[in-house]
Structures are given as structure tokens and as C-alpha cells.
Amino acid sequence: MQKKKVQKRSISSIVDALESYDGCEVDVRLTRDRVFVLFHDAEYEGRRLFQTDHKDIDGIQTLEELLHHPRVLSLVNDFGKTLWIEIKEDTTLGLKKDLFLSKDTAERLRQQLESSELRLDNIRIISFASEILKYIKGIRTLRIVPYIFTATDYFFPFYNLKTIWHMVVSLRRHIQDTKSMEIGGLLFSKLFLRGFFSLLQPSIEQIKSWESDDFMLGTEAQTFEEEKAFKEMVVITDYRGERKSGRGKNAGPLICHRGL
């Protein structure tokens, strides 16, 4: 099982996604010795990744390897593909936020990106952790408020009280809060616009009207129909099937979730 997960997040799978989509989203975490690795889970072989040195991890590639890969450089710089980097919040082992580590994480990520040869205007940094994003300047950032892929619109296997609380807050409020933090966009679950939670939200037409050149909006999709339903926004998708009819005119960027 572990080998399958590593393969899905390998650089080759990210390159394949960049060639086929408008961009690719990847997850990064910091190890104990402060190396960014391409990994989604908080633990590696039963150990907290934040408490494990990079030399003790087998088969997981680093962000630095990705940023200097020649094909990635070509696809991003020459073909305008976008690389979406989700920085996973692992700055604390407790409930209290460690602001020093949040700032350090942001500065390390920014410096690593700036030292690469990638066009920064084709980089997006996304996170649930606004305390990290607010320290990143000069690169487009987007806050995630709740952004959970579920099997159906009415199935909630990963929800908790904090997540449900966020869902009942108006998207208008989330957007206002995100803008006040000088973060350049918001990614939100499609559940804001589907099923029960949509009754508590503005219309999709109102929500789309709040997007601008300075502020991006996006959501997720698991089917081709969902990709088309939210086509005017950024869509990060898990759908891997055919798209014979296309998404239609004026469709926004379609981003592959975690590589092919």
C-alpha cells in the first residue's frame, strides 16, 4: 500500500498530469530536518513525518527534485502549466498554533521557490493554514476552507465539528476574511453549493461575481459533470475518465489532483 501511494506522488506522475491538464496539485510536508517532501499523510510507516529525518525516509521524492526537473521547468515556463503546491500544516503537534514555525515554513518554501528557475507567476501555494500563507508574498496563495473529497455529495466520512462549523459560515464571510489576510484566493468544497449546506449559502451566480483578477475562486470535482458545473472557476479534479464533449466555452483551469 505504501509503495502505491509513493508512486502516485512521484515526479513522473506529476509530469504526466502537467502534460494532460492545465496544472497539477501536489502535497508537501516538512521532515524534522526541514526538508520539503512530496507526501500527503502526516505519518510515514507509523512515525510522524515531522519527527522523522529525510535520510530515514525511503522512496519519497523531495520538492527540490521536482522544482529542478527539466520537463517540469519546460511545462511550467514554456507551456504555461501551473504547479499547485499544497503545504500541509505540520508546524505543531498540539492544538495551539506555533507561529514561529508557521513563519519559518513559509519563508523556507518561498526561498526554495525563488531559488528555482520556475516562473513564479505559474506557481500557486495553497493550504488550510492561513497562518502560513499570510507570510508568503510575491507568489499567488489560496486558502482552503473545507476542501474534502467525498464519495458523494451527502457522504461525510471525514467531517468533524470544526469542519461542519466552517460549512455553515457563509462563503461571503470566508471570502472577506481571506481577502483581509491578503491571500489571493479561496478553494472551497462543492458541498457549499450542493445539498443541505447550499441552503445556507449565496447563489452560485453571486459567488462567481466575487472572483476577480486579484482573487481566485475554486472547488473540487470527482465527475465530469461536476467539472462542467463549476467550469468558470478553478477546478481541482479527481476525475480520470474521458471528456469527449469538453467543458464548454470560458472554462477555467482544470487541475489534476496529486498527479496521474
N, C-alpha and C positions, 0 to 999 in steps of 0.2 A: 504493500500500500504506500509506504513512504517513497519508494522509487518512482511510482506513478505520479505522485504529487510533485516531486522534484522535476520530472520530465516535463510536466505541463508548464512549469515556470522556467524552463530552460531558455537560454538566449535564442536557440534555434526556433522554438515555438513562438517567441516574441517577434522574431524576424518574419516568420510566416504570416503572422497576424498583421504586421505593418504592411506587408505586400498586398494583402487582400482587403484590408479595411482602411478607413481614414486615419486610424490610430490604434494604439494598444494600451491597455491599462495593466500596470504591474504593481505588486505589493512589495514594499521593502521594510525591513526591520534592522535594528542595530544589535550587534552582538556585544558582549561585555567589554571587548577591547575596541569598541566603537567602529566596527566595520559594517557598512550597509550591505545586506544580503537580500537576494530575491526570494522572499519567503513570506507566506501568508500567516501560518499558525504561530501562536505565542510560544509553543514548545517544540523542541526537536528531540525525538527519541526519549520522551519523558522528562526532559530538562528544560527549564525556562531558557529561551534563546538569549534573553537579556543577561543571563547568568552563565553563558557559555562563550568561550573564546572561539574566534573564527577558525583557528587551527584544529579545533576539536570537532568541526562540522565536516561531514563527508558528502560530496556530491551537490552542494548548493553553491550556485554562482553568485558573484558579487555585482553590485550596482556599477562599480568601476569597470568591470569587464563589459557590461552592457553599453556603457556610455562611450567606450573606445572601440566597439565592434565596427569594422569598416562598413558593413552593409547597413547597420543601424544609422551610422553617420550619413550615408548616402540617401537613405529613405527619408530621414528627417530633414536634412539640409537641402537636398536637391529635388525631392519629390513632395515636400511639404507635409509629410505624415507627422502626426502628433504623438508624443510619448507622454502618457498619463501615469505619474508616479504617486501611488498611494502610500504615504508614510504612516505606518501603523503605530498607534500610540503605545509605547512601551517604556515610558520615561519614569514610571513609578511602579512599585509592587503593592502599594496600598491605595486607599481611596483618595487620599489627598494628592493634588497635582504638585509635581516638583517643577516649579517654573524655571529653575536654573537649568535642569536637564532638558526641558522643552526648548529653551532658547539655544542651548548647545546643539541639540538635534537639528534645529532649523538652520543654524549657522553652518554646521558641518555639511548639510545637504546642499545649501546654496553654494558654498565654496566648491564642493565637488562638481556641481553642475557648471559653475562659471569657469572652472579649470579645464573642462572638456571642450571639444570643438563643435559641440552641438549648438544649433541656433536656439537660443533661449525663448524666442517667441513661439517656438513649436513645442515647448515643454509646458506641461500642466502639473502642478503639485496639488494633490487632493488629500483630505484627511478628515476624520471625525474630530480631531484635536485642534480646535481653533487656537489654543494657546501655543501651538507650534506654528500654524500658518501665519499668525499675525506678526511673526518675526522674520518672515520671508518677504523681501522686497525685490522688485525688478523681474520677477517671474510670476506668471499667472497662477493664482491659487484659487481653489474652490473648496468650500466647506461641505461636508457630507452630513445631512440631517435626515433622519434614519434612512439607511440605504441598505436594505436587506433583501437578498434574492430568496423568494419563497416559491414553493411548488405551484400554488395558485393564489389568486387574489384574496382568498379567505382562509388561508392556512398560515398559522403563526407559530412555527416551532421554535423560533429563536427570540421571541419577544419577551421583554420583561417590563416591569412597571415604568422604568425610566424611558424605555422606547415608546410605550403607549402614550406616556405623557407628552413626548415630543410630537407624536402624531396628532394629538388633539389641539396643539398650538397651531394657529393659523400660519399658512405659508407666507402670508404678507408679513407677519411678525418675524419669521425666520429670515426672510429676505432683508428686512430692515436691520435686524441685528447683525447679519453678515456684512452688509454694507457699512454699518457703523464701525466694524472691526477692520475696515479697509481690505477686505477679502474680495476677490474678483468674481465670485460666482457661488452657486449653490446647487448641489446634487441632492435629489430627494427621491424617496421611494414612490413608485407608481401607485402605491396604496393611498397616497394623499388624494389621488384623483379617481380611485376605484372603490366600490363597495361602501361600507359604513363610514370610513373616515372622510370620504368625499363630501358627506353631508355637512361637515364642519369647515369646509374649505371654500375659497373663492372659485369661480368658474375657471375652466382651463383657458378660456379666452382672456380673462383678466390676468391670469398668471403669465401667459405668454407676452402680454403687453408690458410686463415689468422687466423683460430682458432688453439689454442694450449692448452696444459695442464694449462698454466698460464693465458689464455684468452679465455673466452667462448663467443659463439655467439648463439642467439636465436631469435625466431619470434613467431607469434601467428597463430592460426588456428581456423576456425569455421566449418570445414567439415572434414570428414575422409580423403578425397583426399588431402586436404591441410596438414594434419598431415603426410601423406606419402610423399608429395612433398618436405617437409623440414625435413625429418626424421633424417638426420645426425646431425642436430642442436638440441638444446633445443627447445621444442615446448610447449607453454602455450596455452591450448585449451579450447574453449567453447563448443566443440562438445560433446554431451552426448549420441550418438547412439551406435550401435553395431560395433565391429571391428572383424568380422569373420575371415578375412584373415590375420590380424595382419599388422604391419607397415613394415615388412621385416627385413633383417639382418642388424646389425650395426646401429640400430636406437638409437638416443639419448634419453634423458629423456623426458617423457611426463608428463606435469604438469597441474593439474586441476586448472582452473581459478576461484578463490573465493569459492571453496567448492561445494559440491553436494546439 
